[in-house]
């Protein structure tokens, strides 16, 4: 059922993008057949980067965060308990046991990544392990495991690939239309070689900013869903306590973080571009459970 919902969402998103592309082509009076090659080109390049990043996500995370993997034989009894807790959750959710690791960081946070439901990683910051008790850490683990069981990493990759495709395609189509409008009856004028690529790059930046609004809305939806999944596994009170502790010990960082969208907390200013809902809203939803 979850797989059907996930692919259903992606099919609907594809249809919406194709409808938008059709509207753009009709408004600019560009025949669909003349744009098909550009669409294929945009799709190849739009999805290539996203799919490669997904395939290498675990490897990149382990290297970038210096993640130390733990297992059922770890010397620290608390880490052994965490591993065994996640193993029980994975068995209950009928998915393969993810790799589990700890990374050094002052940020009280955690994230899940990996190319598939049965090939994934859950990582906890060292500070999260220091600040949260065992029940709260278990709730965070359940939140991240829900991201895995819902296929959120794959879904977000497909969404970003689709966005990349649309942005590349639309920017070039609009630039070509502008170039055509600026030419005289003899074909002189227009944007010129360099002007065309300047306009394409400008349009890509503008369109990408606009496209991040629905992508961010979907990311916020994922967080609410993962919170709910965690509450179903460990109880709403533990998840509320975990989010409250994470919020209390929030550590701001100016560093660029490629996994920021995947983390349980990304405390940015509330806006259309926020990838995470306000912590108060997440806690309020859990309290209604």
C-alpha positions in Angstrom: 0.0 0.0 0.0 2.8 2.4 0.9 4.6 1.7 -2.4 1.3 2.3 -4.3 0.9 5.7 -2.5 4.5 6.6 -3.2 4.3 5.9 -6.9 0.9 7.4 -7.1 2.3 10.6 -5.7 5.1 10.6 -8.2 2.7 9.9 -11.2 0.5 12.8 -10.2 3.6 15.0 -9.9 4.7 13.9 -13.3 1.3 14.7 -14.8 1.3 18.2 -13.2 4.8 18.9 -14.6 3.9 17.7 -18.1 0.7 19.8 -18.0 2.8 22.8 -17.0 5.2 22.1 -19.9 2.3 21.8 -22.3 0.9 25.1 -21.2 4.3 26.8 -21.6 4.7 25.3 -25.1 1.2 26.4 -26.1 1.6 29.9 -24.8 4.9 30.3 -26.7 3.4 28.5 -29.8 6.2 25.9 -29.9 5.3 22.5 -31.5 5.6 19.7 -29.0 7.5 17.5 -31.5 10.3 20.2 -31.9 10.8 20.3 -28.1 10.8 16.5 -27.5 14.6 16.2 -28.0 15.2 19.0 -25.5 12.8 17.4 -23.0 14.7 14.1 -23.3 18.0 15.9 -22.9 16.7 17.8 -19.8 15.4 14.6 -18.2 18.7 12.8 -18.7 20.7 15.6 -17.1 17.9 16.5 -14.6 17.7 13.0 -13.1 21.4 11.9 -13.5 22.8 14.0 -10.7 19.9 13.2 -8.3 20.2 9.4 -9.0 24.0 9.4 -8.6 23.7 11.3 -5.3 21.1 8.8 -4.1 23.2 5.8 -5.1 26.3 7.2 -3.2 24.4 8.8 -0.3 25.5 6.3 2.3 29.1 6.4 1.2 29.1 10.2 1.1 27.4 10.4 4.6 29.9 8.1 6.2 32.9 10.0 4.8 31.5 13.5 5.3 30.3 13.0 8.9 33.0 10.5 10.0 30.3 8.1 11.1 31.3 5.3 13.4 29.1 2.2 12.8 27.7 0.3 15.8 26.3 -3.2 16.1 25.0 -5.7 18.6 28.5 -6.3 19.9 29.5 -2.7 20.6 31.3 -2.2 23.9 29.0 0.6 25.1 25.8 -1.1 26.5 23.8 2.0 25.6 24.8 1.7 21.9 24.1 -2.0 22.0 20.6 -1.2 23.3 20.0 1.4 20.6 21.1 -1.1 17.9 18.8 -3.8 19.3 15.9 -1.4 19.6 16.2 -0.4 15.9 16.5 -4.1 15.0 13.2 -4.8 16.7 11.6 -1.8 14.9 12.9 -2.9 11.5 11.6 -6.4 12.1 8.2 -5.0 13.1 8.1 -2.8 10.0 9.3 -5.8 7.9 12.4 -4.0 6.4 16.1 -4.9 6.3 18.1 -3.8 9.3 19.7 -0.4 8.5 23.2 0.4 9.3 23.4 2.5 12.5 26.2 4.9 13.4 27.2 7.9 15.5 28.9 11.0 14.2 30.8 13.7 16.1 28.8 17.0 16.2 27.6 19.6 18.7 24.3 19.7 16.7 21.6 17.6 18.5 20.4 15.9 15.4 19.9 12.6 13.4 19.2 11.6 9.8 18.5 8.6 7.6 19.9 8.1 4.1 20.5 5.3 1.6 19.5 4.3 -2.0 16.6 2.0 -1.0 14.4 0.8 1.8 16.6 -2.2 2.4 19.9 -0.5 1.9 19.9 2.4 4.4 21.7 4.1 7.2 20.5 5.9 10.4 23.0 8.3 12.0 22.8 10.0 15.3 25.0 13.0 16.4 27.2 12.4 19.5 25.5 15.4 21.2 22.0 13.9 20.6 23.2 10.8 22.5 24.5 13.0 25.3 21.4 15.2 25.7 18.5 12.7 25.1 17.6 9.8 27.3 17.1 6.2 25.9 13.3 6.6 25.4 13.8 9.9 23.5 16.6 8.4 21.4 14.4 5.4 20.5 11.7 7.9 19.4 14.2 9.6 17.1 15.3 6.2 15.8 11.6 5.5 15.0 11.2 8.8 13.2 14.2 8.0 11.0 13.1 4.5 10.4 9.8 5.8 9.2 11.6 7.9 6.7 13.2 4.7 5.4 10.0 2.6 5.4 8.1 5.3 3.6 10.8 5.5 0.9 11.3 9.2 1.6 14.9 9.3 0.3 13.9 7.8 -3.1 10.7 10.0 -3.3 12.7 13.2 -2.7 15.3 12.2 -5.3 12.5 11.7 -7.9 10.9 15.0 -6.9 14.3 16.8 -7.3 15.0 15.0 -10.6 11.6 16.1 -11.9 12.2 19.7 -10.8 15.7 19.7 -12.4 14.2 18.5 -15.6 11.4 21.1 -15.6 13.8 23.9 -14.8 16.3 23.0 -17.5 13.6 22.5 -20.1 11.5 25.6 -19.3 14.6 27.9 -19.1 15.8 26.9 -22.6 12.4 27.0 -24.2 11.6 30.5 -22.8 15.1 31.8 -23.8 14.6 30.4 -27.3 11.2 32.1 -27.5 12.8 35.5 -26.4 15.5 35.0 -28.9 13.0 34.5 -31.7 10.9 37.5 -30.6 14.0 39.8 -30.7 14.9 38.8 -34.3 13.8 40.8 -37.3 12.2 39.5 -40.5 15.6 38.5 -41.8 16.6 36.6 -38.7 19.0 39.3 -37.5 19.4 40.3 -33.9 18.2 38.1 -31.0 20.0 37.3 -27.8 23.2 36.2 -29.4 25.3 33.2 -28.3 26.4 34.6 -24.9 23.2 36.4 -24.3 21.2 33.2 -24.7 23.2 31.4 -22.1 23.1 34.3 -19.7 19.3 34.4 -20.0 19.2 30.6 -19.6 21.2 30.7 -16.4 19.2 33.6 -15.0 15.9 31.7 -15.8 17.2 28.5 -14.2 18.0 30.3 -11.0 14.6 32.0 -10.8 12.7 28.8 -11.8 14.6 26.7 -9.3 13.8 29.1 -6.5 10.1 28.9 -7.4 10.2 25.1 -7.8 11.6 24.8 -4.3 8.3 26.0 -2.8 6.4 22.7 -3.6 9.5 20.7 -2.9 9.8 22.3 0.5 6.1 21.7 1.2 6.6 18.0 0.4 9.6 17.9 2.7 7.5 19.3 5.5 4.8 16.7 4.9 7.5 14.0 5.2 8.5 15.3 8.6 4.9 15.3 9.9 4.5 11.7 8.6 7.7 10.5 10.2 6.7 12.1 13.5 3.4 10.2 13.3 5.2 6.9 12.4 7.5 7.4 15.4 4.6 8.0 17.7 2.9 4.8 16.5 6.1 2.8 17.3 7.2 4.4 20.6 4.2 6.5 21.8 3.4 10.2 21.2 4.8 11.3 24.6 8.3 10.0 23.9 8.3 11.7 20.5 7.1 14.9 22.0 9.8 14.7 24.7 12.5 14.0 22.0 11.5 17.0 19.8 11.3 19.2 22.9 14.8 18.2 23.9 16.2 18.6 20.4 14.6 22.1 20.2 16.0 23.1 23.6 19.5 22.1 22.7 19.5 23.5 19.2 23.0 24.4 18.0 23.1 26.8 15.0 25.7 26.3 12.4 26.6 28.4 9.4 28.2 25.5 7.5 26.6 24.2 4.3 25.1 20.8 5.0 24.0 18.6 2.0 22.0 16.4 4.4 20.2 19.3 6.1 16.8 18.3 4.5 17.2 14.7 5.8 17.8 15.7 9.4 15.1 15.5 12.1 15.7 19.2 12.9 16.5 22.0 10.5 15.6 25.2 12.4 15.3 27.7 9.6 13.0 30.7 9.5 9.4 29.7 8.9 8.6 30.4 5.2 7.4 28.8 2.0 11.0 27.5 1.6 11.3 25.9 5.0 12.0 22.1 4.7 10.9 21.4 8.2 7.7 22.5 10.0 8.0 24.7 13.1 8.8 22.4 16.1 5.7 23.8 18.0 3.4 22.6 15.2 5.0 19.2 15.2 4.6 18.9 18.9 1.0 20.2 18.7 0.1 17.5 16.1 1.6 14.8 18.3 -0.2 16.0 21.4 -3.5 15.4 19.5 -2.6 11.7 19.2 
